[in-house]
Amino acid sequence: MQSGGDGAATVLIGSALLDENGASIGNFGILEAADPAQARAFAEGDPFNRAGIVASIELTPLPETFQAHRIADPMTLRR
């Protein structure tokens, strides 16, 4: 999926984050972007962020050795 303000990025995986009781406490995503500025622009362009629903955005780079290609494409998974 590509979206997000002035910074196009690709969402590799994302999910809600839950506390021990199953209540939503946020979300996370792994993005592929050309650089940190593009990733930040993508995150800040998120509709929930623009609507004021997001309390904070934290970006953490992954090492060059991260193997993004190993994340399964849901379109290729069989049940």
C-alpha positions as CSV (number, residue, x, y, z in Angstrom):
1,M,0.0,0.0,0.0
2,Q,1.3,3.4,-0.9
3,S,0.0,6.7,0.5
4,G,0.8,9.4,3.0
5,G,1.1,13.1,2.3
6,D,4.2,14.2,0.3
7,G,6.2,11.0,1.2
8,A,5.2,7.9,-0.7
9,A,6.3,4.7,1.1
10,T,5.4,1.1,1.0
11,V,3.8,-0.5,4.1
12,L,5.4,-3.9,4.4
13,I,3.4,-5.0,7.5
14,G,1.3,-3.3,10.2
15,S,-0.9,-4.2,13.1
16,A,-2.8,-2.9,16.1
17,L,-0.9,-3.1,19.4
18,L,-2.9,-4.4,22.4
19,D,-2.3,-4.4,26.2
20,E,-2.5,-7.5,28.3
21,N,-6.3,-7.2,28.5
22,G,-6.7,-6.9,24.7
23,A,-7.4,-3.1,24.7
24,S,-5.9,-1.2,21.8
25,I,-2.9,0.9,22.8
26,G,-1.7,2.0,19.3
27,N,-0.4,0.5,16.2
28,F,2.9,-0.2,14.4
29,G,4.0,-0.5,10.8
30,I,7.1,-1.4,8.9
31,L,7.6,1.0,6.0
32,E,10.0,0.9,3.1
33,A,11.0,4.5,2.1
34,A,13.9,6.2,0.4
35,D,15.0,8.0,3.5
36,P,13.8,9.0,7.0
37,A,12.2,12.2,5.8
38,Q,10.0,10.3,3.3
39,A,9.0,7.8,6.0
40,R,8.1,10.7,8.4
41,A,6.1,12.5,5.6
42,F,4.2,9.2,5.0
43,A,3.4,8.8,8.7
44,E,2.4,12.4,9.2
45,G,0.1,12.1,6.1
46,D,-1.8,9.2,7.7
47,P,-5.6,10.1,7.8
48,F,-5.8,9.3,11.5
49,N,-2.8,11.6,12.2
50,R,-4.3,14.4,10.2
51,A,-7.6,14.0,12.1
52,G,-5.7,14.4,15.4
53,I,-6.3,10.9,16.6
54,V,-2.6,9.9,16.7
55,A,-0.9,10.9,20.0
56,S,2.6,10.5,18.7
57,I,4.7,9.1,15.8
58,E,8.0,7.4,16.5
59,L,10.3,6.3,13.7
60,T,13.1,3.8,14.3
61,P,15.3,2.7,11.4
62,L,16.0,-1.0,10.8
63,P,19.4,-2.3,10.0
64,E,20.5,-2.8,6.4
65,T,20.4,-6.5,7.0
66,F,16.6,-6.5,7.6
67,Q,15.2,-8.9,5.0
68,A,12.0,-7.2,3.9
69,H,11.4,-9.8,1.2
70,R,10.8,-12.5,3.9
71,I,7.6,-10.8,5.0
72,A,4.8,-12.9,3.5
73,D,2.6,-11.3,0.9
74,P,-1.0,-11.9,2.0
75,M,-2.1,-12.3,-1.6
76,T,0.1,-15.4,-1.9
77,L,-0.9,-17.1,1.3
78,R,-3.3,-20.1,1.0
79,R,-5.6,-21.2,3.7
